């Protein structure tokens, strides 16, 4: 379905030229060099360079100036997760792995499943038994094997990492040695923002779960400034579900250390599942970014996210994941200071 400004709902597929390249990247009889070259071309064609545009409707309705939306729904599976998924699969292919292993709440699993299928790798996805992702069927259609262990998302990350070590496979989970790769992948969002806007924005609002997206975007801005391409940093705004994310709760408590929450007090819903954590794997990096940028953090409710998602559908013709509106809600809740502000959004699946 075509939406405003040529935005499409994600259909977990790629262009004809990318499918032709996949005939080489997924061909296990081809040389590793040829497979890697083909896969890198798929990434270049399909992932990133998502659009940024000003929303005058939001500005009028919420009394703000220069409010921009960075819509990640143009990625193949409709979310920013494609950026890190394809980066991990490329790394797995480069290191000679035959399968990729990961834990997910939904979106990341679909993204890795698609990337793995294009690279000719098997995909093992672990999703908590209590989670209610609507994307399970999509993962299976893309050829992934599903595992549904009991426990929290954090438990599932541990279980899947142990499985990868025991059974063999590339561990594509967040945190640890994977943090650097994921930060670099998300750093491209900052580069795209500056290229499209022509300058560094004053504020960038990001929904946070593990914190990798916010930390990666800030890393991108830092990299540009350190290389002399820009002369300042934006203030980062982290937003998440009320009292269900360590990054936001730690910042609001005035802590410079990302403090884990009590897992027994965390309750997921169909709306907040993509945001909640008792432990954020890249939470310290995200919290550091908020403090260093002079930014802020806020809690949002399920009802606020549901209403904003509905608003964007009706007024902006955007099908947006409710959880991804957390940052935008944080921006619009504050009084306008006439600054240039950007909210990162994800497609609705």
C-alpha positions in Angstrom: 0.0 0.0 0.0 1.4 3.4 -1.0 1.3 6.1 1.6 2.3 9.8 1.7 5.7 10.7 0.2 6.1 7.3 -1.3 6.3 5.5 2.0 5.1 1.9 1.8 4.0 -0.5 4.4 6.8 -3.1 4.9 6.2 -6.4 3.1 9.4 -8.2 4.2 10.8 -8.2 0.7 13.4 -6.5 -1.4 13.7 -5.2 -5.0 14.2 -7.3 -8.0 17.8 -6.3 -8.3 18.4 -7.3 -4.7 16.8 -10.7 -5.3 19.1 -11.2 -8.3 22.1 -10.4 -6.1 20.8 -12.8 -3.5 21.2 -15.6 -6.1 24.9 -15.1 -5.5 25.0 -14.1 -1.8 22.9 -17.2 -0.8 24.8 -19.6 -3.1 26.9 -21.7 -0.9 28.9 -23.0 -3.9 30.0 -19.4 -4.7 33.2 -18.0 -3.3 33.0 -16.1 0.1 34.3 -13.0 -1.6 31.6 -13.1 -4.2 28.9 -13.8 -1.7 30.0 -10.9 0.6 30.2 -8.5 -2.3 26.7 -9.4 -3.4 25.3 -9.1 0.1 27.0 -5.7 0.7 25.3 -4.5 -2.5 22.0 -5.7 -1.2 22.6 -3.6 2.0 23.5 -0.6 -0.1 20.3 -0.9 -2.1 17.8 -1.8 0.5 18.8 -0.6 4.0 18.9 2.9 5.4 18.5 6.3 3.6 15.0 6.5 5.1 13.2 9.7 4.6 13.1 12.8 6.9 10.4 15.4 6.5 8.8 18.3 8.3 5.4 17.8 9.8 3.5 21.0 9.7 0.4 19.2 10.9 2.0 18.2 14.1 3.5 21.7 14.5 0.0 23.2 14.2 -1.8 20.7 16.4 0.8 20.6 19.2 2.1 24.3 18.9 5.6 23.4 17.9 8.1 24.8 15.4 10.3 22.8 13.0 9.2 19.3 14.0 10.6 16.6 11.7 9.9 12.9 11.5 12.6 10.3 10.6 10.6 7.4 9.4 12.3 4.0 9.5 9.4 2.2 7.9 11.1 2.3 4.5 13.5 -0.4 5.6 12.6 -3.9 4.2 10.8 -5.2 7.3 9.6 -1.7 8.4 11.8 -0.9 11.3 15.3 0.4 12.1 16.2 -3.2 13.2 17.1 -3.9 9.6 20.2 -1.8 10.0 21.7 -4.0 12.7 20.2 -7.2 11.4 21.9 -6.9 8.0 25.1 -5.7 9.6 25.2 -8.8 11.8 24.4 -11.2 9.0 27.1 -9.6 6.9 29.5 -10.2 9.8 28.4 -13.8 10.1 28.9 -14.4 6.4 32.3 -12.8 6.6 33.4 -15.1 9.4 32.1 -18.3 7.8 29.1 -19.0 10.0 26.3 -21.1 8.6 23.6 -19.9 11.0 22.6 -16.8 13.0 21.2 -17.1 16.5 19.3 -14.3 18.4 16.6 -13.4 20.9 13.8 -11.0 20.0 10.5 -9.4 20.9 9.4 -9.5 17.3 10.8 -6.9 14.9 14.4 -7.8 15.2 13.7 -11.5 14.5 11.9 -10.7 11.3 14.8 -8.4 10.2 17.4 -11.1 10.9 15.3 -13.8 9.3 15.1 -11.8 6.1 18.8 -10.9 6.0 19.8 -14.5 6.7 17.6 -15.8 3.9 19.2 -13.4 1.5 22.6 -14.5 2.6 21.9 -18.2 2.6 22.3 -18.7 6.3 20.0 -20.6 8.7 18.3 -18.5 11.4 17.5 -19.6 15.0 15.1 -17.2 16.7 14.3 -17.3 20.4 11.2 -15.4 21.6 9.8 -15.5 25.2 6.9 -17.9 25.5 4.8 -15.2 27.2 5.2 -12.6 24.4 2.5 -12.1 21.8 4.3 -10.9 18.7 2.2 -10.9 15.5 5.3 -11.4 13.5 5.9 -15.1 14.4 4.4 -16.3 11.1 6.6 -13.9 9.2 9.7 -15.3 10.8 8.6 -18.8 9.8 7.8 -17.8 6.3 11.3 -16.4 5.9 12.7 -19.8 6.9 13.6 -19.2 10.6 13.4 -21.9 13.3 11.5 -20.7 16.3 12.2 -21.4 20.0 9.8 -20.3 22.8 11.6 -20.6 26.2 10.0 -19.6 29.4 11.2 -16.4 31.1 11.8 -12.7 30.4 13.3 -11.2 27.3 16.6 -10.9 29.2 16.4 -14.6 30.1 15.8 -15.4 26.5 18.9 -13.5 25.4 21.0 -15.5 27.8 19.4 -18.8 26.7 19.9 -18.1 23.0 23.5 -17.0 23.5 24.2 -20.2 25.4 22.5 -22.2 22.7 24.7 -20.5 20.0 27.9 -21.3 22.0 26.8 -24.9 22.6 25.3 -25.7 19.2 27.4 -23.4 17.0 26.3 -20.2 15.3 26.8 -16.5 15.1 25.4 -14.8 18.2 23.5 -11.7 17.1 22.2 -10.7 20.5 22.6 -7.2 21.9 25.4 -6.1 24.3 28.9 -7.4 24.9 31.1 -7.6 21.9 28.2 -6.8 19.5 27.7 -3.3 20.9 30.3 -1.6 18.6 28.9 -3.1 15.5 25.3 -2.1 16.4 26.3 1.5 17.3 28.1 1.9 14.0 25.0 0.6 12.1 22.7 3.0 13.9 25.2 5.9 13.5 24.2 6.2 9.9 20.8 7.6 11.0 22.7 10.7 12.3 24.6 11.0 9.0 21.3 10.8 7.1 19.6 13.4 9.3 22.4 16.0 8.8 22.6 15.3 5.1 18.8 15.8 4.7 18.4 18.7 7.1 21.6 20.4 6.1 22.6 21.0 9.7 22.6 19.4 13.2 19.1 19.5 14.8 18.7 20.8 18.3 16.9 17.8 19.7 16.5 14.1 18.7 13.9 12.0 20.4 14.2 8.2 20.4 12.1 5.4 22.0 14.4 3.3 24.2 14.4 -0.4 25.2 18.0 -1.7 25.2 19.2 1.8 24.4 21.2 0.8 21.3 19.3 3.0 18.9 19.7 6.2 20.9 23.3 5.4 21.7 24.1 4.6 18.1 22.5 7.8 16.8 24.4 9.9 19.3 27.6 8.1 18.4 27.0 9.1 14.8 26.7 12.8 15.7 29.8 12.5 17.9 31.7 11.0 15.0 30.8 13.8 12.7 31.8 16.4 15.2 35.1 14.7 16.0 35.8 14.5 12.3 35.2 18.2 11.9 32.0 17.8 9.8 29.8 19.5 12.4 30.4 21.8 15.3 27.9 20.7 17.9 25.8 17.9 19.2 22.0 17.6 19.5 20.3 17.0 22.9 19.0 13.5 23.0 15.6 12.6 24.5 15.0 9.1 25.7 11.4 7.9 26.1 9.9 4.6 27.3 7.0 3.0 29.1 6.4 4.2 32.7 8.7 2.7 35.2 9.6 -0.2 32.9 12.9 0.9 31.4 16.2 1.3 33.4 17.6 4.1 31.1 14.7 6.5 31.7 14.2 5.6 35.4 17.9 6.0 36.1 18.1 9.4 34.4 15.0 10.7 36.1 16.5 9.6 39.4 19.6 11.6 38.7 21.8 8.6 38.4 24.8 8.5 36.1 24.7 4.7 36.3 22.1 2.6 34.5 20.5 0.7 37.4 18.5 -2.5 36.7 14.9 -2.7 37.6 13.1 -5.5 39.6 12.0 -8.0 37.0 9.1 -9.1 39.1 7.6 -5.6 38.7 7.7 -5.5 35.0 4.5 -6.3 33.1 4.3 -6.3 29.4 1.3 -5.4 27.2 0.7 -5.7 23.5 1.7 -2.0 23.2 4.7 -1.7 25.5 6.5 -5.0 24.7 9.0 -3.4 22.4 10.1 -0.9 25.1 10.2 -2.7 28.4 13.3 -4.2 30.1 14.5 -4.8 33.6 18.0 -4.7 32.2 18.9 -2.6 29.1 21.9 -4.3 27.4 23.3 -1.0 26.0 21.6 1.1 28.7 24.8 2.6 30.1 25.8 3.8 26.6 22.4 5.3 26.1 22.3 6.9 29.5 25.8 8.4 28.9 24.6 9.9 25.7 21.6 11.6 27.3 23.8 13.1 30.0 26.6 14.1 27.7 24.2 15.8 25.3 22.4 17.8 28.0 19.3 15.9 27.0 16.4 14.4 28.9 14.1 11.4 29.4 10.4 10.8 29.9 7.8 8.2 30.6 4.8 7.6 28.4 1.7 5.5 28.9 0.2 2.9 26.6 -2.8 5.1 26.1 -0.6 8.0 24.9 1.2 5.7 22.5 -2.0 4.3 21.2 -3.5 7.7 20.6 -0.4 9.1 18.9 -0.2 6.1 16.6 -3.9 6.7 15.7 -3.3 10.4 15.2 -0.4 9.7 12.8 -2.5 7.3 10.8 -5.4 9.7 10.5 -3.5 13.0 10.1 -0.2 12.1 8.6 -1.1 8.9 6.7 1.6 7.0 8.5 1.2 3.5 9.8 3.4 3.7 12.9 4.2 1.2 15.7 2.6 2.7 18.8 5.8 2.0 20.9 7.9 4.0 18.5 5.9 7.1 19.1 7.3 7.5 22.7 9.9 10.0 21.7 7.5 12.0 19.6 5.1 12.1 22.6 7.9 13.4 24.7 8.7 16.2 22.3 5.1 17.3 21.8 4.4 17.3 25.6 7.0 20.1 26.1 6.5 23.7 25.4 8.0 24.9 22.1 11.3 26.6 22.3 11.5 27.3 18.5 14.3 24.6 18.1 14.7 22.1 15.3 13.4 18.7 16.7 13.4 15.2 15.2 11.5 12.2 16.3 12.5 8.7 15.1 9.5 6.5 14.1 9.0 2.8 13.1 6.4 1.3 10.8 3.4 -0.5 12.3 3.4 -4.3 12.0 
